[in-house]
Amino acid sequence: MISLDLGLSEITFVRRKLRSIFYNLLNNAIKYTPQERRPEIRISTRESGNFMVISVADNGIGMSAIARQHIFEKFKRIKTDVEGAGVGLYLVNTIVTSAGGKIEMESEEGKGSVFRIFLKLREFPA
């Protein structure tokens, strides 16, 4: 199940890069949910200062504190029994930081993760 709470619905951003951000976060949310659990993903957006904050929360397997330290590194994988190359979150982080934004993450093993993507709304405040 995917639920939406779009407090802010428009941003000027490169479409393929935004699509890549969503693809990787949603793909991971589904891929890292235990088979016995129905995936629940909550996507929300809001404005914070000069940023659109996109939040993607899931009820997946979550990550340990040690895993969280390395999750955005290229070719780093937390679970090797799941298909992947270890570049998805690295790519998301690269796209976001290259655009002047940032990414934050909270996660608890067995309970899921929340990724917050901060993308600039405009180059100069209105």
Accessible surface in RSA format (square Angstrom, percent):
REM  Atomic radii and reference values for relative SASA: ProtOr
REM  Chains: A
REM  Algorithm: Lee & Richards
REM  Probe-radius: 1.40
REM  Slices: 20
REM RES _ NUM      All-atoms   Total-Side   Main-Chain    Non-polar    All polar
REM                ABS   REL    ABS   REL    ABS   REL    ABS   REL    ABS   REL
RES MET A   1   112.03  58.0  83.17  55.0  28.86  68.7  62.60  53.2  49.43  65.5
RES ILE A   2    89.82  51.1  61.32  45.7  28.50  68.7  61.32  44.2  28.50  77.3
RES SER A   3    45.32  38.3  39.64  52.9   5.67  13.1  37.16  79.1   8.16  11.4
RES LEU A   4   114.32  63.7  79.22  56.7  35.10  88.2  80.53  56.6  33.79  90.9
RES ASP A   5   100.18  70.2  95.21  94.8   4.97  11.7  28.73  67.6  71.45  71.3
RES LEU A   6    91.02  50.7  59.56  42.6  31.46  79.1  59.68  41.9  31.34  84.3
RES GLY A   7    63.77  78.6   0.00   N/A  63.77  78.6  30.26  83.0  33.51  75.1
RES LEU A   8    40.47  22.5  37.59  26.9   2.89   7.3  40.06  28.1   0.41   1.1
RES SER A   9    86.65  73.2  53.17  71.0  33.48  77.1  28.24  60.1  58.41  81.8
RES GLU A  10   143.52  82.4 132.17 100.0  11.35  27.0  50.17  97.0  93.35  76.2
RES ILE A  11    39.92  22.7   7.25   5.4  32.67  78.7  14.65  10.5  25.27  68.6
RES THR A  12   127.28  90.5 109.41 110.9  17.87  42.6  76.16 102.3  51.12  77.3
RES PHE A  13    45.54  22.8  16.16  10.0  29.38  76.5  24.51  14.9  21.04  60.2
RES VAL A  14    78.88  51.9  70.80  64.1   8.09  19.5  77.86  67.7   1.02   2.8
RES ARG A  15   186.50  78.3 178.17  90.8   8.32  19.8  59.25  81.0 127.25  77.1
RES ARG A  16   154.83  65.0 147.92  75.4   6.91  16.4  55.11  75.3  99.72  60.4
RES LYS A  17    68.79  33.6  68.07  41.8   0.72   1.7  20.25  18.2  48.54  51.7
RES LEU A  18    39.72  22.1  39.72  28.4   0.00   0.0  39.72  27.9   0.00   0.0
RES ARG A  19   143.55  60.3 136.64  69.7   6.91  16.4  69.42  94.9  74.12  44.9
RES SER A  20    25.50  21.5  19.97  26.7   5.53  12.7  20.46  43.6   5.04   7.1
RES ILE A  21     0.17   0.1   0.17   0.1   0.00   0.0   0.17   0.1   0.00   0.0
RES PHE A  22    51.84  25.9  51.84  32.1   0.00   0.0  51.84  31.4   0.00   0.0
RES TYR A  23   136.89  63.9 129.69  73.8   7.19  18.7  99.13  74.5  37.75  46.5
RES ASN A  24    18.61  12.8  18.34  17.7   0.27   0.6   0.39   0.9  18.22  17.6
RES LEU A  25     4.72   2.6   0.90   0.6   3.81   9.6   1.08   0.8   3.64   9.8
RES LEU A  26    39.33  21.9  39.33  28.1   0.00   0.0  39.33  27.6   0.00   0.0
RES ASN A  27    51.79  35.7  46.89  45.3   4.90  11.8   5.47  13.2  46.32  44.8
RES ASN A  28    26.96  18.6  26.11  25.2   0.86   2.1   8.97  21.6  17.99  17.4
RES ALA A  29     3.07   2.8   0.71   1.1   2.36   5.4   2.48   3.5   0.59   1.6
RES ILE A  30    93.53  53.2  86.85  64.7   6.68  16.1  86.85  62.5   6.68  18.1
RES LYS A  31    60.34  29.4  37.56  23.0  22.78  54.2  29.81  26.8  30.53  32.5
RES TYR A  32    47.39  22.1  44.72  25.4   2.67   6.9  35.74  26.9  11.65  14.4
RES THR A  33    13.91   9.9   1.44   1.5  12.47  29.7   1.51   2.0  12.40  18.7
RES PRO A  34    26.40  19.2  15.25  13.9  11.16  40.6  25.67  21.2   0.73   4.6
RES GLN A  35   185.79 103.9 149.60 109.3  36.18  86.2  59.63 126.9 126.16  95.7
RES GLU A  36   154.16  88.5 111.52  84.4  42.64 101.5  76.30 147.6  77.85  63.6
RES ARG A  37    80.21  33.7  70.59  36.0   9.62  22.9  31.21  42.7  48.99  29.7
RES ARG A  38   159.82  67.1 146.62  74.7  13.20  31.4  63.02  86.1  96.80  58.7
RES PRO A  39    41.22  30.0  41.22  37.6   0.00   0.0  41.22  34.0   0.00   0.0
RES GLU A  40    68.96  39.6  68.89  52.1   0.07   0.2   2.26   4.4  66.70  54.5
RES ILE A  41     3.04   1.7   2.08   1.5   0.96   2.3   2.08   1.5   0.96   2.6
RES ARG A  42   111.91  47.0 110.50  56.3   1.41   3.4  58.07  79.4  53.85  32.6
RES ILE A  43    13.31   7.6  11.74   8.7   1.57   3.8  11.75   8.5   1.56   4.2
RES SER A  44    36.11  30.5  36.11  48.2   0.00   0.0  18.31  39.0  17.80  24.9
RES THR A  45    12.42   8.8   6.12   6.2   6.30  15.0   6.91   9.3   5.51   8.3
RES ARG A  46   118.89  49.9 117.13  59.7   1.76   4.2  59.47  81.3  59.42  36.0
RES GLU A  47    88.29  50.7  63.17  47.8  25.11  59.8  22.32  43.2  65.96  53.9
RES SER A  48    42.17  35.6  33.59  44.8   8.57  19.7   7.42  15.8  34.74  48.7
RES GLY A  49    65.56  80.9   0.00   N/A  65.56  80.9  46.24 126.9  19.32  43.3
RES ASN A  50    33.97  23.4  28.02  27.1   5.95  14.3  18.86  45.4  15.11  14.6
RES PHE A  51    53.71  26.9  53.71  33.3   0.00   0.0  53.71  32.6   0.00   0.0
RES MET A  52     7.65   4.0   7.65   5.1   0.00   0.0   5.31   4.5   2.34   3.1
RES VAL A  53     1.44   0.9   0.91   0.8   0.53   1.3   0.91   0.8   0.53   1.4
RES ILE A  54     2.51   1.4   2.51   1.9   0.00   0.0   2.51   1.8   0.00   0.0
RES SER A  55    18.69  15.8  18.69  24.9   0.00   0.0   9.13  19.4   9.56  13.4
RES VAL A  56     1.81   1.2   1.64   1.5   0.17   0.4   1.64   1.4   0.17   0.5
RES ALA A  57     9.33   8.6   9.33  14.4   0.00   0.0   9.33  13.1   0.00   0.0
RES ASP A  58    16.24  11.4  11.93  11.9   4.31  10.2   0.61   1.4  15.63  15.6
RES ASN A  59    25.90  17.9  25.50  24.6   0.40   1.0  19.19  46.2   6.71   6.5
RES GLY A  60     1.88   2.3   0.00   N/A   1.88   2.3   1.88   5.2   0.00   0.0
RES ILE A  61    47.68  27.1  42.03  31.3   5.65  13.6  42.97  30.9   4.71  12.8
RES GLY A  62     9.24  11.4   0.00   N/A   9.24  11.4   1.14   3.1   8.09  18.1
RES MET A  63    20.78  10.8  18.81  12.4   1.97   4.7  20.55  17.5   0.23   0.3
RES SER A  64    36.82  31.1  31.71  42.3   5.11  11.8  25.67  54.7  11.15  15.6
RES ALA A  65    56.90  52.3  49.97  77.1   6.93  15.8  50.34  70.9   6.55  17.4
RES ILE A  66   127.85  72.8 127.66  95.1   0.19   0.5 127.66  91.9   0.19   0.5
RES ALA A  67    11.77  10.8   6.92  10.7   4.85  11.0  11.53  16.2   0.24   0.6
RES ARG A  68    78.28  32.9  67.03  34.2  11.25  26.8  11.34  15.5  66.95  40.6
RES GLN A  69   132.69  74.2  99.59  72.8  33.10  78.8  39.17  83.4  93.53  70.9
RES HIS A  70    71.48  39.1  71.37  49.6   0.10   0.3  55.24  56.9  16.23  18.9
RES ILE A  71    16.17   9.2  12.23   9.1   3.93   9.5  12.23   8.8   3.93  10.7
RES PHE A  72    46.39  23.2  40.14  24.9   6.25  16.3  40.59  24.6   5.80  16.6
RES GLU A  73    71.10  40.8  65.57  49.6   5.53  13.2  39.79  77.0  31.31  25.6
RES LYS A  74   103.61  50.5  88.25  54.2  15.35  36.6  36.52  32.9  67.09  71.5
RES PHE A  75   133.10  66.6 114.41  70.9  18.69  48.6 114.60  69.5  18.50  52.9
RES LYS A  76    98.83  48.2  91.95  56.4   6.88  16.4  38.34  34.5  60.50  64.4
RES ARG A  77    67.82  28.5  38.01  19.4  29.80  71.0  21.01  28.7  46.81  28.4
RES ILE A  78    65.77  37.4  37.19  27.7  28.58  68.9  39.91  28.7  25.86  70.2
RES LYS A  79    76.70  37.4  74.55  45.7   2.15   5.1  28.14  25.3  48.57  51.7
RES THR A  80   115.98  82.5  90.18  91.4  25.79  61.5  56.61  76.0  59.37  89.7
RES ASP A  81   117.41  82.2  75.53  75.2  41.88  99.0  50.61 119.1  66.80  66.6
RES VAL A  82    32.79  21.6  27.45  24.9   5.34  12.9  31.86  27.7   0.93   2.5
RES GLU A  83   158.01  90.7 139.96 105.9  18.05  43.0  62.01 119.9  96.00  78.4
RES GLY A  84    37.22  45.9   0.00   N/A  37.22  45.9  19.16  52.6  18.05  40.4
RES ALA A  85    65.32  60.1  46.87  72.3  18.45  42.0  53.70  75.6  11.62  30.8
RES GLY A  86    17.16  21.2   0.00   N/A  17.16  21.2  11.37  31.2   5.78  13.0
RES VAL A  87    54.65  36.0  54.18  49.0   0.47   1.1  54.18  47.1   0.47   1.3
RES GLY A  88    17.11  21.1   0.00   N/A  17.11  21.1  10.58  29.0   6.53  14.6
RES LEU A  89    15.25   8.5  11.56   8.3   3.68   9.3  11.56   8.1   3.68   9.9
RES TYR A  90    75.51  35.3  74.38  42.3   1.13   2.9  39.00  29.3  36.51  45.0
RES LEU A  91    74.87  41.7  74.87  53.6   0.00   0.0  74.87  52.6   0.00   0.0
RES VAL A  92     0.00   0.0   0.00   0.0   0.00   0.0   0.00   0.0   0.00   0.0
RES ASN A  93    36.98  25.5  36.98  35.7   0.00   0.0   0.00   0.0  36.98  35.7
RES THR A  94    54.56  38.8  51.66  52.4   2.90   6.9  48.65  65.3   5.91   8.9
RES ILE A  95    15.14   8.6  11.21   8.3   3.93   9.5  13.67   9.8   1.47   4.0
RES VAL A  96     0.00   0.0   0.00   0.0   0.00   0.0   0.00   0.0   0.00   0.0
RES THR A  97    70.34  50.0  53.65  54.4  16.69  39.8  41.51  55.8  28.83  43.6
RES SER A  98    89.58  75.7  46.71  62.3  42.87  98.7  36.68  78.1  52.90  74.1
RES ALA A  99    41.52  38.2  17.16  26.5  24.36  55.4  30.70  43.2  10.82  28.7
RES GLY A 100    35.93  44.3   0.00   N/A  35.93  44.3  24.27  66.6  11.65  26.1
RES GLY A 101    12.20  15.0   0.00   N/A  12.20  15.0   1.26   3.5  10.94  24.5
RES LYS A 102    99.61  48.6  99.42  61.0   0.19   0.5  55.65  50.1  43.97  46.8
RES ILE A 103    24.54  14.0   4.92   3.7  19.62  47.3   4.92   3.5  19.62  53.2
RES GLU A 104    69.29  39.8  64.07  48.5   5.23  12.4  30.16  58.3  39.14  32.0
RES MET A 105    34.58  17.9   6.49   4.3  28.10  66.9   6.49   5.5  28.10  37.2
RES GLU A 106    96.94  55.7  91.97  69.6   4.97  11.8  40.80  78.9  56.14  45.8
RES SER A 107    17.67  14.9   0.00   0.0  17.67  40.7   4.09   8.7  13.59  19.0
RES GLU A 108   100.90  57.9  98.15  74.3   2.75   6.5  37.77  73.1  63.13  51.5
RES GLU A 109   116.43  66.8 100.49  76.0  15.94  37.9  28.45  55.0  87.98  71.8
RES GLY A 110    43.65  53.8   0.00   N/A  43.65  53.8  29.48  80.9  14.17  31.7
RES LYS A 111   143.06  69.8 120.57  74.0  22.50  53.6  70.96  63.9  72.10  76.8
RES GLY A 112     6.08   7.5   0.00   N/A   6.08   7.5   2.32   6.4   3.76   8.4
RES SER A 113     7.79   6.6   5.55   7.4   2.24   5.2   2.87   6.1   4.92   6.9
RES VAL A 114    33.22  21.9  33.22  30.1   0.00   0.0  33.22  28.9   0.00   0.0
RES PHE A 115    11.33   5.7  11.33   7.0   0.00   0.0  11.33   6.9   0.00   0.0
RES ARG A 116    53.76  22.6  53.76  27.4   0.00   0.0   6.35   8.7  47.42  28.7
RES ILE A 117     0.00   0.0   0.00   0.0   0.00   0.0   0.00   0.0   0.00   0.0
RES PHE A 118    18.57   9.3  18.57  11.5   0.00   0.0  18.57  11.3   0.00   0.0
RES LEU A 119     0.23   0.1   0.04   0.0   0.19   0.5   0.23   0.2   0.00   0.0
RES LYS A 120    74.39  36.3  65.82  40.4   8.57  20.4  28.22  25.4  46.17  49.2
RES LEU A 121    27.87  15.5  10.47   7.5  17.40  43.7  10.56   7.4  17.31  46.6
RES ARG A 122    94.40  39.6  84.90  43.3   9.50  22.6  49.31  67.4  45.09  27.3
RES GLU A 123   120.55  69.2  99.20  75.0  21.35  50.8  38.80  75.1  81.75  66.7
RES PHE A 124   158.58  79.3 150.83  93.4   7.76  20.2 150.83  91.4   7.76  22.2
RES PRO A 125   107.94  78.7  88.57  80.7  19.37  70.4  89.51  73.9  18.43 114.5
RES ALA A 126   128.26 117.9  54.07  83.4  74.19 168.8  90.37 127.3  37.89 100.4
END  Absolute sums over single chains surface
CHAIN  1 A     7727.7       6215.9       1511.8       4224.1       3503.5
END  Absolute sums over all chains
TOTAL          7727.7       6215.9       1511.8       4224.1       3503.5
